[in-house]
Each structure stands twice: as structure tokens, then as C-alpha cells.
Amino acid sequence: MKKIHLFFIMILSSFCFLKCSKDNLDVFKLVENRDVEVNAEGAGTDLVKTNDYVRVPMRVKLSAPASKTFDVEIQLNTDTVNSLIKAGVLKDVVALPNNAFTFPNVVKFQYGTDTASFELTISRTEIERIYGKSFALSYKLTNPGKGNNIGPNNSVIVTLDSKDLLDDTDIHYLSIVNTPADIILASNHENYDASPSGIDIPLGVTLASFPSRAFDVEIRSTTDSIAKWIQNGKLPKNTIGLTSSEFSLGSRIRVLSNKSTADFGISIPWDVILKHKDKYLALTIYLKDPTLHVINSQKSYTTILIDCQRVAEFDVTGEAILTVNKDNNGGPSAGEGSLKFVDDDVSTKFLVGSFAGDLQCQLTFPRDVKIGSYTITSGNDAIERDPKSWDLQASVDGENWVTIDSRSEESFPTRILTRRFNIQKVGIYKYYRLDITENVGSDLFQCSEWRMIEFL
């Protein structure tokens, strides 16, 4: 008897379940047949910041839960923002260009939901460039699918404060590294590097905050402020501006990915320095138009001031008399004799045999000279004959010698290569001696040229 009652209860339960399910299905079908309205709501607060962008969530609302999955198209409405700003309706805000934003073409509503969101991605650089200001953007909704409708709030204007998206420490400011907004004085062997062709003034650009992906920044120059600065006493009266033909400067510099600095420089040939040897030369260098980030207007420029009189160098090799302790078999005047070592012609060379690390070449000057650097030029063949180690010695009387520069393991990777060596212990002497103690390995020694540079 208990089994029969149990079976009856099971049948009754099944009947009730089927009846309830049918009733619910009828209700469900009624919900499915109802269209909804789609309305734009505005911005959320959960921001995402990276090196390249800031992502701001945007919300879209339905008048009722979606009875079916469907899409709604999204369009930026920048023209409306610009018009409202121009008309004075939107005040104290700026509009960003369309290319400052990226966003999806549609937002999708899932069945049963009444809210959806999408991310508006804003270029970090564009925010940096208007930092301290608010900006407005607008988006509108169009073409809802599955027979749904756009509600009365089909578009929305969102105003964002750049300081809510970034703070001061987030800004990637670009600055000149060397004495920004001030003067770099090239004088007395400071703030420049000398080379056989002229002087090179090293400069650089630095990126504040954390490193970024690779980008470029333009390098410009001007002399527009020189006359004013001379009048104000900031520059000497005998200062003139460098013309574009008197220096070399790259037009742009690349800051590599994950780097915060990059180097560049300006080069001025010796003939320009000597042409203006009684004057100062000036040029202002500044940064412009980075492809990413923003220039620090207070640190975007620096002025180069070259004291030509204290920068000028002179090749005085021709004043001296050369003697060697070992010469070419043909003598000093032979085609490859020792005089070819100082004839100011790199197409000739000095070649000597039976080299055993004992070659001494001496220059005797008619006066005391302050030699600050010297150059050596490799020969035209057989790298094994190149000098590798040597001492440069000096003397005031030709009897007592001091080593003023010592080199070892030097190399000349290419033929007819001129290398400059700045003397380690500069002094004023009348006698200079190059003591060559080692070459690359041959029993022959060769060199095209040896030049001595006097510092004023």
C-alpha cells in the first residue's frame, strides 16, 4: 500500500512540474517579445594606466533586462564637443583630436542583462600634452539590433579632468640633459671633445617618469636670442651666432624602447674655430615635436657658447725637426724614410725594418710648446706592422725625460686610419719623443703620419 501512495505522489509531482514549467514558459515568451530602449550613461571610475594609454570604462544602460543578445553601434561625437566649446556652452575644457581615442565599434548586451560597458582608450601622450586642463568627449549609440530602440539619452558628453587620470609623477617630460635653459661654455678643454676634424659638444635628452616605448624628438637650433642676450650682458659683446654651414647637428634623435636617455651632439670644424679665434660663437639648441610625450618648456633648450681663443688648437708638427734612432734603409729622405712620418700627407708612410720594440722618434721644437694631443695614422697595408704600445716622453733640456702619455694594446682596425690621443699629463716642453715598444707582430714597423697638436 505504501508503494502505491509513493507512486501516486510521484505522478502528481510530475504533473505539477509540467504545469508550472508550461506556465513559466508562457511568461518567458512574453518577456522575449518585449523590445528595450538603449541609453548612454557616461564614464566609470576603474581606470587602467599604462605607458601608452589610459583606459576609461563607459556604461550603457537598458530600460529593462535584455530578452535576447544584441549589439549596439558606438560612434565618437567630436564635432558636437567642438561646437559646444566654440559656442561657449562647454567652458574650461578642451577637445582632443579623434586620433587620441580608440574604442570598439559595438557594445554587446547579453541575455538577461540591463547594463553593458566598453573601454575608451585615450592616448597617454595626448593627456600629458593638456595636463592640468579638463577635456570633453562625446559618444552616441546607433543601430541597436534585434528590433530594439535607442532611448532619449542616445548620446552623452563626458568631461574628464586630466589630473584625475594622471598625476605630476606620471608625466613623461622631455628635457635637455646638459645645463637646461642655461649656457654651456666650451673653453679650456671643458664641455667639449676635440677630434682631428674639430670639436664635438656632447648633449642629451632625458625622459622623466618611467621608460617608454621608442619615440623620436626633433632637434632644432636658433640664434634669434643672441643679440638680446649680448645687450643684457648674458653673453660677451664679441659673440656672434653660428651659421648653418658652420656646424653639424642631427635633425632628430630616437629614444629607444625602455630607455630614459639618448645622446646627441653638435660638431664645429677647426677652420670655423680658427676663423673666429678672437670671438665667441653661440647657438641655442632646443627640442621640438616629440612623437610621444611632452616637452618640458622650462628645460627644453640650452645655449652653446664657444670661447674660440681657449678652444683653438694648432698643428705645430711642421715647426719641429724630426730625428729617429733607426731609419729606413734608404735614409730619412727615401720614399718610405722617416721624414714621411711628419710630412702631413697620409698617402705616404715611414717604414723601418728589424723592428724589436726599440724605435724612438724625436721632435725638437724651436720654442717651448704645450702639446695637448697628438694623432697617429696607420699605414696602407699589413696591419701587423701597426704600432700597438708606446710612450710619449717630454723634456725641457733634451736630457731629462718624463713620460706624459702611455698607451698599450692600441689598434688601427682599418688602413689610413687617423686616431687622436689626448695627452694624460700636459705640460710645456721643447722636446718630445715617441718611444714605440711594440707593434702588432711583424719585424717591420710602418706608420703614415704623426702630428702634434698645441693647446693655447
C-alpha positions as semicolon CSV with decimal commas, in nm:
position;residue;x (nm);y (nm);z (nm)
1;M;0,000;0,000;0,000
2;K;0,287;0,243;0,078
3;K;0,438;0,175;-0,262
4;I;0,114;0,274;-0,436
5;H;0,093;0,602;-0,241
6;L;0,452;0,681;-0,326
7;F;0,392;0,620;-0,694
8;F;0,085;0,844;-0,686
9;I;0,283;1,122;-0,523
10;M;0,549;1,094;-0,792
11;I;0,289;1,118;-1,071
12;L;0,127;1,417;-0,903
13;S;0,462;1,587;-0,861
14;S;0,550;1,534;-1,225
15;F;0,215;1,676;-1,333
16;C;0,268;1,984;-1,116
17;F;0,619;2,032;-1,254
18;L;0,498;2,014;-1,614
19;K;0,214;2,257;-1,543
20;C;0,448;2,502;-1,371
21;S;0,703;2,477;-1,649
22;K;0,435;2,548;-1,908
23;D;0,314;2,850;-1,711
24;N;0,673;2,982;-1,680
25;L;0,732;2,926;-2,049
26;D;0,427;3,136;-2,130
27;V;0,565;3,416;-1,910
28;F;0,910;3,380;-2,066
29;K;0,767;3,417;-2,415
30;L;0,601;3,739;-2,310
31;V;0,938;3,880;-2,192
32;E;1,106;3,774;-2,516
33;N;0,859;3,971;-2,721
34;R;0,933;4,298;-2,540
35;D;1,180;4,545;-2,700
36;V;1,401;4,764;-2,483
37;E;1,549;5,112;-2,509
38;V;1,926;5,171;-2,502
39;N;2,066;5,479;-2,326
40;A;2,419;5,613;-2,283
41;E;2,521;5,668;-1,921
42;G;2,879;5,802;-1,905
43;A;3,214;5,710;-1,752
44;G;3,306;5,472;-1,475
45;T;3,586;5,511;-1,223
46;D;3,801;5,199;-1,262
47;L;4,086;5,342;-1,470
48;V;4,373;5,146;-1,619
49;K;4,703;5,333;-1,683
50;T;4,998;5,210;-1,890
51;N;5,295;5,372;-2,060
52;D;5,091;5,430;-2,373
53;Y;4,731;5,492;-2,274
54;V;4,466;5,542;-2,009
55;R;4,157;5,323;-2,033
56;V;3,826;5,464;-1,906
57;P;3,519;5,235;-1,877
58;M;3,196;5,368;-2,033
59;R;2,849;5,243;-1,936
60;V;2,539;5,180;-2,147
61;K;2,200;5,112;-1,983
62;L;1,881;4,933;-2,098
63;S;1,528;5,024;-1,995
64;A;1,478;4,657;-1,896
65;P;1,682;4,338;-1,898
66;A;1,764;4,217;-2,248
67;S;1,538;3,936;-2,365
68;K;1,791;3,844;-2,632
69;T;2,155;3,908;-2,704
70;F;2,214;4,204;-2,936
71;D;2,468;4,470;-3,037
72;V;2,459;4,850;-3,043
73;E;2,698;5,055;-3,255
74;I;2,916;5,325;-3,093
75;Q;3,036;5,646;-3,256
76;L;3,257;5,924;-3,122
77;N;3,084;6,259;-3,145
78;T;3,378;6,501;-3,150
79;D;3,206;6,753;-3,377
80;T;2,940;6,810;-3,110
81;V;3,207;6,876;-2,846
82;N;3,389;7,123;-3,069
83;S;3,065;7,305;-3,149
84;L;2,967;7,333;-2,783
85;I;3,311;7,461;-2,687
86;K;3,301;7,718;-2,967
87;A;2,952;7,829;-2,862
88;G;3,064;7,871;-2,501
89;V;2,828;7,604;-2,372
90;L;3,120;7,388;-2,262
91;K;3,360;7,607;-2,066
92;D;3,710;7,550;-1,931
93;V;3,753;7,232;-2,132
94;V;3,943;7,136;-2,446
95;A;3,870;6,880;-2,714
96;L;4,118;6,608;-2,802
97;P;4,161;6,502;-3,165
98;N;3,987;6,188;-3,288
99;N;4,318;6,004;-3,317
100;A;4,363;6,043;-2,940
101;F;4,094;5,779;-2,881
102;T;4,039;5,417;-2,967
103;F;3,720;5,227;-2,883
104;P;3,518;4,924;-3,001
105;N;3,269;4,966;-3,285
106;V;2,989;4,797;-3,091
107;V;2,885;4,716;-2,738
108;K;2,719;4,378;-2,677
109;F;2,427;4,314;-2,443
110;Q;2,392;3,961;-2,317
111;Y;2,057;3,800;-2,250
112;G;1,916;3,896;-1,910
113;T;2,145;4,197;-1,850
114;D;2,040;4,559;-1,836
115;T;2,389;4,716;-1,835
116;A;2,693;4,685;-2,058
117;S;3,024;4,864;-2,074
118;F;3,310;4,928;-2,313
119;E;3,655;5,077;-2,271
120;L;3,755;5,410;-2,420
121;T;4,132;5,408;-2,466
122;I;4,290;5,755;-2,456
123;S;4,646;5,828;-2,571
124;R;4,861;5,899;-2,267
125;T;5,067;6,146;-2,469
126;E;4,756;6,350;-2,557
127;I;4,662;6,368;-2,188
128;E;5,018;6,471;-2,098
129;R;5,006;6,749;-2,356
130;I;4,699;6,910;-2,196
131;Y;4,789;6,817;-1,839
132;G;4,626;7,050;-1,588
133;K;4,319;7,100;-1,806
134;S;3,988;6,920;-1,838
135;F;3,878;6,772;-2,167
136;A;3,540;6,667;-2,304
137;L;3,439;6,380;-2,524
138;S;3,108;6,256;-2,653
139;Y;2,984;5,925;-2,787
140;K;2,649;5,827;-2,931
141;L;2,466;5,498;-2,979
142;T;2,316;5,391;-3,312
143;N;2,162;5,088;-3,485
144;P;2,056;4,861;-3,197
145;G;2,000;4,506;-3,318
146;K;1,712;4,262;-3,280
147;G;1,440;4,529;-3,310
148;N;1,545;4,726;-3,000
149;N;1,536;5,103;-2,988
150;I;1,765;5,393;-2,900
151;G;1,634;5,577;-2,596
152;P;1,616;5,953;-2,540
153;N;1,972;5,953;-2,397
154;N;2,130;5,832;-2,720
155;S;2,449;6,034;-2,663
156;V;2,640;6,162;-2,366
157;I;2,911;6,422;-2,306
158;V;3,177;6,316;-2,059
159;T;3,415;6,569;-1,903
160;L;3,739;6,434;-1,756
161;D;4,000;6,619;-1,555
162;S;4,349;6,527;-1,674
163;K;4,467;6,545;-1,313
164;D;4,221;6,269;-1,224
165;L;4,378;6,047;-1,488
166;L;4,745;6,128;-1,423
167;D;4,944;6,297;-1,151
168;D;5,263;6,501;-1,168
169;T;5,491;6,200;-1,129
170;D;5,322;6,028;-1,424
171;I;5,413;6,293;-1,679
172;H;5,682;6,198;-1,931
173;Y;5,854;6,535;-1,960
174;L;6,137;6,560;-2,213
175;S;6,431;6,783;-2,123
176;I;6,779;6,874;-2,242
177;V;7,028;6,692;-2,021
178;N;7,311;6,944;-2,026
179;T;7,253;7,272;-1,837
180;P;6,890;7,314;-1,948
181;A;6,778;7,673;-2,003
182;D;7,131;7,796;-1,936
183;I;7,467;7,830;-2,111
184;I;7,723;7,558;-2,181
185;L;8,065;7,723;-2,206
186;A;8,316;7,533;-2,419
187;S;8,656;7,658;-2,303
188;N;8,988;7,535;-2,166
189;H;8,912;7,171;-2,263
190;E;8,586;7,161;-2,070
191;N;8,242;7,072;-2,211
192;Y;8,377;6,953;-2,545
193;D;8,577;6,674;-2,703
194;A;8,845;6,751;-2,958
195;S;8,896;6,539;-3,269
196;P;9,118;6,569;-3,576
197;S;8,834;6,743;-3,759
198;G;8,713;6,983;-3,489
199;I;8,531;6,993;-3,157
200;D;8,227;6,792;-3,055
201;I;7,997;6,921;-2,781
202;P;7,805;6,631;-2,625
203;L;7,438;6,685;-2,546
204;G;7,149;6,463;-2,450
205;V;6,778;6,431;-2,392
206;T;6,619;6,276;-2,083
207;L;6,272;6,139;-2,016
208;A;6,113;6,192;-1,676
209;S;5,898;5,926;-1,508
210;F;5,944;5,565;-1,621
211;P;6,081;5,445;-1,959
212;S;5,853;5,427;-2,262
213;R;5,842;5,261;-2,599
214;A;6,070;5,405;-2,869
215;F;5,997;5,754;-2,994
216;D;6,159;6,043;-3,182
217;V;6,208;6,408;-3,093
218;E;6,325;6,681;-3,329
219;I;6,640;6,885;-3,261
220;R;6,635;7,249;-3,373
221;S;6,875;7,542;-3,346
222;T;6,842;7,921;-3,348
223;T;7,047;8,237;-3,298
224;D;6,746;8,466;-3,252
225;S;6,817;8,548;-2,886
226;I;7,188;8,623;-2,917
227;A;7,159;8,999;-2,979
228;K;6,923;9,038;-2,683
229;W;7,149;8,832;-2,455
230;I;7,452;9,039;-2,556
231;Q;7,256;9,355;-2,473
232;N;7,155;9,210;-2,135
233;G;7,513;9,112;-2,056
234;K;7,437;8,741;-2,057
235;L;7,679;8,685;-2,348
236;P;8,011;8,861;-2,419
237;K;7,999;9,157;-2,658
238;N;8,220;8,984;-2,916
239;T;7,976;8,693;-2,953
240;I;7,844;8,600;-3,296
241;G;7,593;8,335;-3,396
242;L;7,697;8,017;-3,572
243;T;7,557;7,997;-3,924
244;S;7,400;7,676;-4,053
245;S;7,706;7,599;-4,267
246;E;7,944;7,621;-3,969
247;F;7,822;7,327;-3,761
248;S;7,673;6,979;-3,787
249;L;7,368;6,879;-3,585
250;G;7,125;6,595;-3,643
251;S;6,765;6,692;-3,710
252;R;6,612;6,432;-3,479
253;I;6,704;6,182;-3,214
254;R;6,548;5,848;-3,122
255;V;6,495;5,741;-2,761
256;L;6,499;5,363;-2,768
257;S;6,239;5,139;-2,610
258;N;6,270;5,110;-2,231
259;K;6,533;5,385;-2,224
260;S;6,509;5,720;-2,045
261;T;6,800;5,899;-2,214
262;A;6,958;5,943;-2,555
263;D;7,276;6,122;-2,661
264;F;7,339;6,363;-2,944
265;G;7,589;6,639;-3,012
266;I;7,699;6,933;-3,222
267;S;8,026;6,943;-3,420
268;I;8,222;7,253;-3,524
269;P;8,520;7,218;-3,762
270;W;8,860;7,361;-3,672
271;D;8,857;7,603;-3,964
272;V;8,546;7,767;-3,818
273;I;8,711;7,794;-3,475
274;L;9,029;7,946;-3,624
275;K;8,832;8,180;-3,848
276;H;8,673;8,333;-3,537
277;K;8,965;8,281;-3,298
278;D;8,919;8,620;-3,130
279;K;8,544;8,579;-3,079
280;Y;8,282;8,370;-2,906
281;L;8,043;8,155;-3,109
282;A;7,690;8,089;-2,983
283;L;7,394;7,873;-3,077
284;T;7,074;7,775;-2,895
285;I;6,962;7,412;-2,924
286;Y;6,604;7,313;-2,842
287;L;6,367;7,016;-2,856
288;K;6,050;7,011;-3,064
289;D;5,760;6,785;-3,169
290;P;5,819;6,451;-2,996
291;T;5,622;6,163;-3,144
292;L;5,537;6,062;-2,787
293;H;5,512;6,252;-2,458
294;V;5,554;6,621;-2,389
295;I;5,843;6,869;-2,380
296;N;5,924;7,046;-2,055
297;S;5,911;7,407;-2,173
298;Q;6,139;7,520;-1,887
299;K;6,412;7,268;-1,973
300;S;6,372;7,221;-2,347
301;Y;6,670;7,429;-2,463
302;T;7,030;7,520;-2,389
303;T;7,276;7,766;-2,539
304;I;7,623;7,665;-2,657
305;L;7,893;7,932;-2,610
306;I;8,234;7,857;-2,760
307;D;8,537;8,056;-2,646
308;C;8,734;8,020;-2,968
309;Q;9,056;8,163;-2,823
310;R;9,063;7,899;-2,549
311;V;8,938;7,618;-2,768
312;A;9,166;7,675;-3,066
313;E;9,428;7,409;-3,132
314;F;9,713;7,422;-3,378
315;D;9,905;7,154;-3,559
316;V;10,263;7,261;-3,490
317;T;10,438;6,948;-3,619
318;G;10,588;7,143;-3,908
319;E;10,783;7,367;-3,669
320;A;10,987;7,079;-3,529
321;I;11,287;6,881;-3,653
322;L;11,243;6,501;-3,659
323;T;11,521;6,259;-3,568
324;V;11,497;5,882;-3,524
325;N;11,729;5,624;-3,372
326;K;11,658;5,383;-3,658
327;D;11,563;5,479;-4,015
328;N;11,462;5,327;-4,344
329;N;11,745;5,165;-4,538
330;G;11,720;5,444;-4,793
331;G;11,762;5,715;-4,530
332;P;11,526;5,984;-4,398
333;S;11,451;6,130;-4,743
334;A;11,376;5,796;-4,910
335;G;11,030;5,709;-5,044
336;E;10,950;5,544;-4,711
337;G;11,204;5,727;-4,497
338;S;11,140;5,883;-4,157
339;L;11,055;6,228;-4,299
340;K;10,737;6,074;-4,445
341;F;10,624;6,027;-4,084
342;V;10,569;6,404;-4,044
343;D;10,511;6,531;-4,400
344;D;10,138;6,599;-4,343
345;D;10,046;6,353;-4,617
346;V;9,868;6,032;-4,518
347;S;9,928;5,880;-4,862
348;T;10,298;5,838;-4,773
349;K;10,445;5,634;-4,488
350;F;10,752;5,565;-4,276
351;L;10,873;5,204;-4,298
352;V;11,164;5,063;-4,098
353;G;11,296;4,708;-4,076
354;S;11,435;4,490;-3,798
355;F;11,183;4,628;-3,552
356;A;11,235;4,493;-3,198
357;G;11,036;4,734;-2,980
358;D;11,318;4,988;-2,974
359;L;11,215;5,265;-3,215
360;Q;11,240;5,625;-3,091
361;C;11,116;5,923;-3,293
362;Q;11,201;6,267;-3,154
363;L;11,061;6,613;-3,238
364;T;11,266;6,915;-3,132
365;F;11,080;7,248;-3,135
366;P;11,243;7,593;-3,163
367;R;11,035;7,708;-2,865
368;D;10,855;7,570;-2,563
369;V;10,515;7,434;-2,666
370;K;10,217;7,295;-2,477
371;I;10,126;6,980;-2,668
372;G;9,783;6,865;-2,555
373;S;9,715;6,585;-2,801
374;Y;9,864;6,400;-3,095
375;T;9,742;6,184;-3,380
376;I;9,880;5,869;-3,538
377;T;9,770;5,741;-3,879
378;S;9,805;5,376;-3,975
379;G;9,983;5,266;-4,292
380;N;9,828;5,148;-4,614
381;D;9,893;4,774;-4,577
382;A;9,990;4,490;-4,340
383;I;9,811;4,555;-4,011
384;E;10,085;4,351;-3,840
385;R;10,320;4,648;-3,884
386;D;10,095;4,894;-3,693
387;P;10,209;5,039;-3,359
388;K;10,046;4,872;-3,060
389;S;10,220;5,007;-2,747
390;W;10,420;5,324;-2,692
391;D;10,519;5,601;-2,451
392;L;10,523;5,970;-2,532
393;Q;10,802;6,137;-2,340
394;A;10,890;6,505;-2,297
395;S;11,188;6,708;-2,187
396;V;11,279;7,072;-2,129
397;D;11,651;7,019;-2,193
398;G;11,675;6,708;-2,414
399;E;11,848;6,519;-2,134
400;N;11,592;6,451;-1,863
401;W;11,272;6,286;-1,986
402;V;10,929;6,230;-1,830
403;T;10,650;6,011;-1,966
404;I;10,346;6,229;-2,033
405;D;10,131;5,966;-2,211
406;S;10,145;5,588;-2,217
407;R;9,944;5,354;-2,442
408;S;9,920;4,978;-2,472
409;E;9,710;4,730;-2,670
410;E;9,601;5,001;-2,914
411;S;9,470;4,904;-3,258
412;F;9,402;5,053;-3,601
413;P;9,126;4,838;-3,749
414;T;9,138;5,000;-4,094
415;R;9,408;5,130;-4,322
416;I;9,499;5,501;-4,331
417;L;9,304;5,545;-4,005
418;T;9,382;5,857;-3,802
419;R;9,336;5,825;-3,427
420;R;9,366;6,109;-3,178
421;F;9,518;6,067;-2,832
422;N;9,478;6,330;-2,563
423;I;9,791;6,358;-2,350
424;Q;9,745;6,239;-1,994
425;K;9,995;6,483;-1,831
426;V;10,004;6,803;-2,030
427;G;10,299;7,037;-1,976
428;I;10,520;7,286;-2,159
429;Y;10,828;7,132;-2,320
430;K;11,068;7,181;-2,609
431;Y;11,149;6,815;-2,679
432;Y;10,901;6,531;-2,742
433;R;10,988;6,167;-2,806
434;L;10,768;5,880;-2,923
435;D;10,909;5,555;-2,784
436;I;10,741;5,269;-2,974
437;T;10,779;4,949;-2,774
438;E;10,550;4,707;-2,957
439;N;10,375;4,659;-3,289
440;V;10,108;4,403;-3,384
441;G;10,368;4,135;-3,457
442;S;10,577;4,198;-3,767
443;D;10,952;4,262;-3,775
444;L;10,868;4,566;-3,987
445;F;10,720;4,888;-3,848
446;Q;10,512;5,130;-4,052
447;C;10,307;5,444;-3,992
448;S;10,168;5,707;-4,227
449;E;10,165;6,014;-4,005
450;W;10,239;6,156;-3,659
451;R;10,102;6,502;-3,580
452;M;10,143;6,714;-3,267
453;I;9,863;6,950;-3,151
454;E;9,941;7,258;-2,943
455;F;9,688;7,380;-2,689
456;L;9,670;7,754;-2,619
